[in-house]
Amino acid sequence: MTGLIKLSKKTLMMTAILVFTSIAVFCQDTSYSRFRYQHEIGIDIANVLTFLKKNQQSYMINYKWYYHPKRAVRAGINLELSNERAEGLYPDVRIGHQWGHVIDNFLLYGGADVSIAYNYSNTTTISTWRYGLSPVVGLQYYFTKHISLSTEISLNSYYYKPNDPKSFDPEANDPYYRIKIGSVGMMMISYHFGKKKM
């Protein structure tokens, strides 16, 4: 029994040494990705794939401008407008910055977005402004020179300013805040184009 335990310890130790040395070699690869196009436009396809996730943020069109192979300015817009009685006006705009580390066809990135959104329903007179700050961590994989798939998670910190002019409640128009994890399950497909960054 003790021989088996010693063998297991040796095997575990050798595996750990191999894993850590391979990770160290893997992390030392600082070469840029082969795919360094300046512009990227994408949309979340999670709703299409699952038919379950109904997140307003998922319909946002996203754009990135890479001014450096590992850094980009990010922007997103969602213009949900409808004159249907049960719906209304829900624009959402965000802008931010990201930076990352390229390993082969992968880009591991972090960043942050600031956002502003407005909600107005056709059925009520209540409207709400929302201001946000969202740190982001994501992973992107390049299938080809022009197509990539990415996912990210964010910590959304939102500040809301409601406006209900017909309410008699003195607290109806009080601002409030909300912090929540966002973008869970997001699968962004993107198209890359434009001048290559060296």
C-alpha positions in Angstrom: 0.0 0.0 0.0 2.8 2.4 0.9 4.5 1.6 -2.5 1.3 2.6 -4.3 1.1 5.9 -2.3 4.8 6.7 -3.1 4.2 6.0 -6.8 1.1 8.2 -6.7 3.1 11.0 -5.1 5.9 10.7 -7.6 3.4 10.7 -10.5 1.6 13.7 -9.1 4.8 15.6 -8.5 6.0 14.9 -12.1 2.7 16.0 -13.5 2.8 19.2 -11.5 6.3 20.0 -12.7 5.4 19.3 -16.4 2.2 21.5 -16.1 4.0 24.4 -14.5 6.9 24.4 -16.9 4.6 24.2 -19.9 2.5 27.0 -18.6 5.7 29.1 -18.1 6.8 28.5 -21.6 3.3 29.1 -23.0 3.0 32.4 -21.1 6.4 33.6 -22.5 5.0 33.7 -26.0 4.6 37.5 -26.6 4.1 37.3 -30.3 1.2 39.3 -31.7 -1.7 37.4 -33.2 -1.5 36.9 -37.0 -4.8 38.7 -37.2 -4.4 42.4 -36.5 -7.2 44.1 -38.4 -8.0 47.6 -37.2 -11.8 47.4 -37.1 -14.1 44.8 -35.5 -17.9 44.7 -35.6 -19.9 42.0 -33.7 -23.2 40.9 -32.2 -24.2 38.5 -29.5 -25.6 35.2 -31.0 -26.5 33.6 -27.6 -30.2 34.3 -28.1 -30.2 32.8 -31.6 -28.4 29.6 -30.4 -30.4 28.9 -27.2 -33.8 30.7 -27.7 -33.8 31.0 -23.9 -31.6 34.0 -23.1 -33.6 37.2 -23.4 -31.3 39.9 -22.4 -31.7 43.4 -23.9 -27.9 43.8 -23.8 -27.6 40.8 -26.2 -29.1 42.8 -29.1 -26.4 45.4 -28.8 -24.2 46.0 -31.9 -20.6 46.3 -30.8 -17.7 48.0 -32.5 -13.9 48.0 -31.6 -11.1 50.1 -33.0 -7.7 48.6 -32.4 -5.2 51.5 -32.3 -2.6 48.9 -31.1 -2.6 45.1 -31.6 -3.4 44.6 -27.9 -5.5 47.7 -27.2 -8.8 48.9 -28.5 -11.6 51.5 -28.0 -15.0 49.8 -27.6 -18.4 51.1 -28.3 -21.9 49.5 -28.4 -25.4 50.7 -29.3 -28.8 49.2 -28.9 -31.7 51.2 -30.3 -34.8 49.4 -29.3 -37.7 51.6 -30.5 -41.4 50.7 -30.9 -44.7 52.4 -31.0 -46.5 49.2 -29.9 -48.6 49.9 -26.8 -46.8 47.3 -24.7 -43.3 48.6 -25.6 -41.6 51.9 -26.0 -38.2 53.6 -26.3 -35.1 51.8 -24.9 -31.8 53.2 -26.3 -28.6 52.0 -24.7 -25.1 53.4 -25.5 -21.8 52.4 -24.1 -18.1 53.2 -24.7 -15.0 51.9 -23.2 -11.4 50.6 -23.5 -9.8 47.2 -23.5 -6.3 45.8 -23.4 -5.2 42.2 -23.6 -2.6 39.5 -24.1 -2.3 37.6 -27.3 -1.3 33.9 -27.3 -1.5 32.2 -30.7 -5.2 32.7 -31.9 -6.5 33.7 -28.5 -6.8 37.1 -27.0 -7.4 37.4 -23.2 -8.6 40.9 -22.5 -9.8 43.1 -19.7 -11.3 46.6 -19.8 -14.1 48.8 -18.7 -17.2 50.5 -20.2 -19.2 53.5 -19.3 -22.9 53.4 -20.4 -26.0 55.5 -20.5 -29.5 54.2 -21.2 -33.0 55.6 -21.3 -36.2 53.6 -20.7 -39.7 55.0 -21.5 -42.7 52.7 -21.8 -45.7 53.6 -24.0 -48.2 52.4 -21.4 -47.0 54.7 -18.5 -45.5 58.1 -18.0 -42.6 56.7 -16.1 -39.2 57.1 -17.6 -35.7 56.1 -16.2 -32.2 57.2 -17.0 -29.5 54.7 -16.2 -25.8 55.5 -15.9 -23.3 52.6 -15.6 -19.7 51.6 -15.1 -18.7 48.0 -16.0 -15.3 46.4 -15.6 -15.0 43.6 -18.2 -12.9 40.3 -18.6 -13.1 38.3 -21.8 -11.6 35.7 -24.1 -11.6 35.9 -27.9 -10.7 33.2 -30.4 -9.9 33.8 -34.0 -11.2 31.1 -36.4 -10.0 32.9 -39.5 -8.4 36.2 -40.4 -11.8 37.9 -40.4 -14.0 35.9 -38.0 -13.7 35.5 -34.2 -15.8 34.3 -31.4 -15.6 35.8 -27.9 -17.2 35.7 -24.5 -16.9 38.1 -21.6 -18.3 38.7 -18.1 -18.8 42.1 -16.5 -19.6 43.6 -13.2 -22.3 46.2 -13.9 -22.6 49.1 -11.5 -25.7 51.1 -12.4 -27.2 54.3 -11.1 -30.9 54.9 -11.9 -32.8 58.2 -12.0 -36.5 57.5 -12.3 -39.1 60.1 -13.3 -42.8 59.6 -12.5 -44.5 63.0 -12.8 -48.0 61.6 -11.9 -46.9 59.8 -8.7 -48.0 61.0 -5.3 -45.3 58.9 -3.6 -42.5 61.3 -2.4 -39.9 58.5 -3.0 -41.0 57.6 -6.5 -38.4 59.8 -8.1 -35.6 59.0 -5.7 -32.4 57.7 -7.5 -31.1 54.3 -6.6 -28.2 52.0 -7.6 -27.8 48.3 -8.5 -24.7 46.1 -8.9 -25.0 42.9 -10.8 -22.9 40.5 -12.9 -23.7 40.9 -16.6 -22.9 39.4 -20.0 -23.1 35.8 -18.5 -23.5 33.4 -21.4 -22.6 36.0 -24.1 -21.2 34.6 -27.3 -20.1 37.4 -29.6 -19.4 36.7 -33.2 -17.3 39.4 -34.8 -16.0 40.4 -38.3 -12.6 42.0 -38.6 -11.6 44.3 -41.4 -9.6 47.3 -42.4 -5.9 48.2 -42.2 -3.7 45.7 -40.4 -1.9 46.9 -37.3 1.8 45.9 -37.1 
